[in-house]
Every structure is written in structure tokens, then in C-alpha cells.
Amino acid sequence: MVIIRYKSLYICTLVPIFIRLESYLCYPGKLFLFTLQKSIIMTAKRIHIDPTWTFRDEAGNTLDPQLFKLLSEIYQHRKLTGAAKAAGISYRHGWNMLNKWADFFGTELVKLEKGRGATLTPLGEKLLWAEQRVMARFQPQMANLASELNVEIQKALVNLTPLLRIQASHGYAVALLPDVCTDLQLDLQYSSPLEALAALNRDACDIAGFHMPTGVVIPQLLARYQQLLKPRAHKIIRFITRQQGLMIRKDNPLHIESLQDLTNTEVRFINRQEDSGTRALFDQLVSNNKITANNINGYSNREFTHSAVAAYVAAGMADVGFGVEQAAHQFGLGFIPICTEEYVFVCHQKSLKKAAVSRFIEIISSDTFSLKVQSLAGYKSELSGTVEELAEFMAC
């Protein structure tokens, strides 16, 4: 049995733990209950939180979560035989599953044609991309919760490995840190860059992460950074560079080539939330190109991560979004690079003497970490782990 303190709530439970978030979907003739289950799987030292779906209609019929895996593999392989094998089920089981849920919905999820393989129907695609959007939307919150629970459990186990508290905006390279910092007691919390820097100044974290574009000045954001950064006390730890740009549908039917094309009334755009660094960058680029934000169809629509924006476009709910290249790659989208961005960490100069911070710098300077970053489209880590003066970095 595990006793976990999470903020002011004490949970006494056997793992796995399931936290349920419910909402409803209407489809002709049926009302479905979506249940997102966060299954918390405890290993000796770390907790991972992975989302799974439960679909339930008014009669209590439940959709097999394995269906989503099969749909995903059909989308990738375009053949039921290959998809079933990749999903770890027999061809017969996959066939029966598709027939069962075609009867359930009253329409096919997959179209099978002799000589042409298998393709998802519009409903099959919507089910698949709905799952992808949920995964992308909730990932930062689940990672934050997992990090908090890991710290509490490690305290209970009297784990003496060094504690390192990092607060940073969510990103693909940052998400690699729990897997490479295995000999550190890592407390990684996702927040906006401004929140991370504020946390550093009140000693709520040891290291804060923020990002700045190269060649693009964002006066309002820069002014707020300068209010929180202290040149005499803070040091920069280089991390990665990444490509930001337009994520478009693979076939690019609307022939989007630049930011100016976003003013085409037929183009549907999905934005980021207001307090994100990516939103500040996009707004500055729009201003620099003398584009009126209100002329962008969907400017007020928003998602909260790069992957959530990409999933939104992949689902056909928008034609274009703005974010990092790896998100476009992950969801099979096209990408138009706009600018390069520096993602760095900052810490107090006294913290550089701490064992946990020294070890962290060693890890992100390693060949092992570099290889992991190289697997991310548009990412580079050539200077990762380099310590610089704050004034030197801000002058670049």
C-alpha cells in the first residue's frame, strides 16, 4: 500500500491509481461518455502517468481501448494484416473488432478494398485523432503530477540522490530529461517561461527554462524577461535550438507558403494560448509582417502545447498551426520553417556548485543526450551544457 501526499490531499491506495475526467460526445443516434483514465504505474523509483480511453454509451456498452491501437496501425500500414501484427493481435481478432464497432456506431470505421488495402473512414479518422488530441492536451499536466508524486515517494523511501527542481515551458527536448537524469531526484514542473523565472526568483526551483527567437525581437516579452533576470546573480546554461514555423496538412491543398497566406479566409488557423512563449513569438511575427490578427480565421482558437496544435491540424479541424518542427513530424504534417529559437536554462550562480546542478550539466553535455536530441526534427544541441554570462546571452 502507498500513502501519497499530493498538495493538501492524502491518497491511500494500491497502485495502479485511476483519475477519471469525463465529457460527452454526440453522434447521430447515440450519446457517448468519454472517460479519460490516468493510470499511474509505480516502479521502484518513478511514476509514469499514461492516458487511456473508455467510451461508454447510454446502454453501458464500452469501447475496447485496443481499437485505438488498431486504428493507429491501419493509418500507418494501410493494410489490416500489417496493422493487426503491429497491434499484437491476430488478423481474425482485428477483423472481428472492426465489424463489432461498425455495428456499434452504425457505420464503418475502416474501408477495406481488394488491391488497395485498408483506409480509415471519416469516423475512424475522427476517433483516432480525438485520442491523439487528448494525449497532447493533457501530457504537461500529467507530467507535472507524476513529477510531484515521484518526489513524495522518493522522500518516503528515504532516497538520498540529489534533488533538482526544474521549472520550464513544455517541449520535446525538456520531456527527455526524466529519462536521462536517472541518477537525480528530478522534480520537473511545466509552466510558462515567465512563471518559471518568477519561481526561480522566489527559490521555488533551482533551474528555470525559457526560450528566445534568434533574429526576432519581442519587446514586451524581452522587457518582462529583463525584470526577472539578474545579470550579476544568474548564469545561463545552454540547452537546445529548435525550428519554429507553420505546421500544414501534408498535401497542402490551400497552397500555404508563408504567414501572409493565413489571411486567406478559407484557411483555418489554430493558435497557442496567450501566456506561452510561442504565442508571443507568433504575435510578433504577425506584427512584423503587418498582418492584422483579426484577419486570421481561427486566431482566437487555441491549444496548449505544440503537439496539441499539430494534432488539431492532423484531425482536419484546422489547416495550419504554428509550432516546432518535431510536432509536425510526429503527426505526419508538412512544415514551413519561419525562425530558429534558443531554449536555455538559467540558475543562480551559487547553484552551479550544487552536486545536482553539476550532474545535470554533465548529463545534457553528454553524447547520450545529444543522440536523443538528434532524433527530434528541427532540434540541435551543439552548445548544450555550456555555461555563459547572462549579459552575453541576452546581447546575442
N, C-alpha and C positions, 0 to 999 in steps of 0.2 A: 504494500500500500504506500502511496506517495502523498505527502501533505505539502501543498504548494501555496505560497502566499503570493497573490497577484494583486498589487496595489492594496486596497483595503479588504479584498475578498480572499477567504481561505477556502481552498478546494481540497477535499479529502477523497481520493478516488483510486481505483485501479486503472492503469492505462491499458488500452487507448481511451482518450477523452474525446467526446464529440460535442462541438459547439454548433448549434443549428441557427441558420439565418434563413428566413422564409419570405417568399414573394410569390406572385401569381402570374400566370401567362394564359391568355385567352387564345384559343384556336377554334375554328369553326366546329361547333358541336360539343366542345369539351372545355373544361376548366382544369388547368394543371397547377399543382402546387410544386414549386421548386424548393428543394431543401439543400442548402449547401452545408456539408459536413466537413468540419476541420478535424481530421484525425491526427492526434498528437502521438507520435511514436517515440518512446524513450529508449535511447541506447544508454551505454554506461555513462556517457558524459554530455550528450547533446540530444535536444528535442528537435524534430522536424515537424512542420505543420503542412500537411498536404490536403488540398480540397478534393472532395468527390461530390457527385451529384446524386440526388434522389428525385425522380419525377413521380408524382402521385396524382391520379385523377380523383374525381368525386366518389368513385366507387371503391377507392383504396388500392387500385392496381398500381404497381410500382415498376418503373422502367429500370431494366438491368444496366448498371453503370458500365458494364463491359461493352455495351453498344457503342459508346463514345469512342472507345479504343478501336473498335472495328471500323467505324465511320472514318476515323482519322487515317487508318491504314489504307482504306479504299481510296481516300482522297490522294494519298501519296503513291500507291502502287497501280491504281486504275484497273486492278484485277482482283476478283474475290479470292482466288486461290492464294495469291501472294499476300493479300491483306489478312486472311484468316491465319496463315502461318506466322506472320509478323505479330499478330494479336495473341498468339499462343493458343488458338482453338482450332478445331477441325473444320474442314470445308463444310461438312454437313451441319455442324452446330452454327456456323456463321450463316448459312442459308436459312436454317430454321429461325434464327434470331431475327433476320431481316423480314421474313414472312410474318412472324408473330407481331412485330411492331408496325408493319404495314397495316395489318388488320386493326391494331390498336388505334392508329391515327386515322385510318380510313383512306390512306394514300401511301404510295411507295416512298421509301427513304433512299433507295438506290435503284438506278436503272441498269439492268443487265442486257447487253446486246451481243449476239454472237459475232465474233470477229472484232468487236470494239471494246470488249472488256466491261468494266463497271464504272459508273459515274454517279455522283450524288445528285439527287433531285433537289429542287429549291428548298424543300423542307429539310432534307438531310443536311444540306449545307448550313441552314439556319441553326439546326440543333448543334452541329459541330462548332460553329463559330460562337454560339451562345456560351458553350463550355469554355472556349478559349478566352472570351471576354471576361468571364468570371475569374478565371485563373489570373489573368493580367490585372484585373481591377483590385483583387484582394491580396495579391502577393506581398506588397510592402507591409500591410497591416499584420499579416500572418507572420512575416519575418520578424517584425518588432515584438510580437507576443512571444514567439519562440525564443528570441534572444533574452527577454526578461525572465522567462521560465527557466532557461538554461542557467542563468546566473544564480537564481534562487536555489536550484537543485544542486549546483556545484558548491554553494555555500553549505548546504545541508550535508553534503558529502565531505566537507572539510577539504575541498580541493585546493591545494596550495600553489597552483600555477598562477602566473601573474595576471592580474585583471587589467584589461584595456577597454576603456569606454570610448566608442566612436559614434559620432552623430553626423550623418551626411545625407545628401539627397540620393534618392534611389537611382541605381544604374546597373548595367550589366557587369562592369568590372568590379564595382563595390560588392555585388552579390557573390563574387568569387571568394571574398575574404573569409567567410566561415569555413570553407573547405581547405584553405591553405594555412590558416592560423590555428592549426590543430593543437599546438603546444601553448596556446594562450587562452586564458579565460576571457573570451571576446563578448562584449556587450555592444552589439551593433544596432543602432536605432536609426530609422529613416525619418527625415524631416526635410523641410525646405532649407536651402543654403543659409538664409538669414536666421532661421530658428537654430540651425547648427552652430553658427558663430555666436549667437546670443548664449547658447548653452555652454560654449567654451568659456565665455567671459564670466559666467556665474559658477564655474567649476563643476558643471553638471556632466562634462565629458572631458576626456584627455586630448582627443583629436577631433577636429571638425572638418568636414569636406564641403567644398564649394567649387563652382566652375565659372570660367570666363571665356568668352569667344576671343579668337585672335583676329585682329583687323576690324572688329566691330566694337564701338564704344557705346555702352548703355549708361548714359549719365546718371539717371535716377538710381539704378542698381549699384553703380560704382560708388555713388555718394553714400548709400546705406552700408555698403561693404566697408568703406573707409571709416564710418562711425564705429564699427565693431572691431576692426583690425587695429592692432597696436604695433607699429614698426619696431619699437625698442624691445618689446616683450615677446612678440610672436615670430615663429620661424615657419617657412613654407617647406612642405615635403612633397616633392613632385610625385604624381601618380600616373595618369594616362592622358592621351589626347584622343578625341573621337570626332567623327564626322556627323554634323547635323545637316538635315536637308528635308526635302519633300518625299514622303512615302506615298507612292501611287499604285493603282491597280496594275498588275503585271502587263496586261495588254494595252494599258493607257489609252482607252477608247476616246477620251476627250482631248488627247494630244497636249497634255500639260507639260510644259518645259521650264517654266520659271514662276516666280512669285506673282508676276503680273497676270498670269492665267487664272489666278484664284478669283479675279473679279468677274470671270465668266459666270453668268447666272445659272448655267447648267452644272457648274462644278460645285459639289457638296464638300465642305471642309469640316474637319473635326479638330478642335483646339485643345490646348492644355489648360489646367486650372490657373487662376490668376497669380497665386503666390509662388509658382515654380520658376526656376531659372530659365527653363526652355521657353516658357510663355514670355518672359521679359525679353529674351533674345528675338523671338518671333515678332513681337510688337515693335521692337527697334528696327528690324529688317523691313517691316511693313512701312514704318515711318520713313526710313531712308529711301525707300523706293517710291515714296509719295503715293502710297495706296491708302484709300480710306477704308478703315476696318469694317465699317457698316456695309461696304460694298462686297464683302466676302460672305457668301452664302454658308451659314453654319458657324460663323465666328464666335457666337455665344455658346455653341455646343462644346462640351469639354470632357476630357478624360484625365486620369490622374497619374498615368505612367506612360513611358514610351511604348511599351508592349500593348497597353490598353488602346492607345491610339491606333497602332498597327492592326490589332485585332478588329477594331471598329471598321477600318478600311477593308480588311480582308473579308469581313462579313457582308460587304456590299452596302453598308449603311452610310458610307461616305466615299468620295472619290480620291481624297487626298488628306494627308495629315502632315504635321511637322514633328520630326524627332530624329533619333540616331539611326545610323545605317543598320546596325545589328537587329533592331526591331523589325525593319523592313525585310531583312534576310530571314529572320525567324518565321515570318508569316508569308513568305513567298511573294513579296511585293517588289515593285520596281523602286529605285531610289535615285533622286536627283540631288547631288551634294551642293550645299549652299555655303557652309563655312566650317572651319575647324574650331574645336573648343578644348581648352585646357581644364582638366579636372584635377584639383590639387587638394592636399590636406594642409591644415595649419594647426600648430600646437604652441604651447608656451615654451620658451627656450629652456626653462628648467626641466621640462618634461623629457627632453632629449636624453637626460641622464637616467631616466627610469628604465628598468630592465625590460618592461613590457613594450615601451616605445622603441627601444633599441632593437629588440627582436622583431617588431613589426616592420621596421625599416629594412632589416635583413631579408625578411620574407618577400616584401614587394620588390626588392632589388634582385631577387634570385632568378635563375634561368627557369625554374619550375613555374613561377608566376608569369614570367614573360611568355612562355609557351601557351599558357592558358589564355592570356590576353590576345595572342596572335590568332586564336580560334574565333575571335569576335570580329565581325565585319566592321571595318572603319575605325578600329581601335589600334593604338600603338602605345608601347610602354618603354620607349628608349631611355627616358630620364627617370623612370620610376625609382623612388628611394633617395633621390638627390635632395639634399637639404640646402635651402637658399635663404638669403635675407628677404624679408617681406617687401622692402622697398625695391629691391632688384626685380622681383617678380612683377610687381604692380607697374613698373616702368616699361615692361616689355610690350 
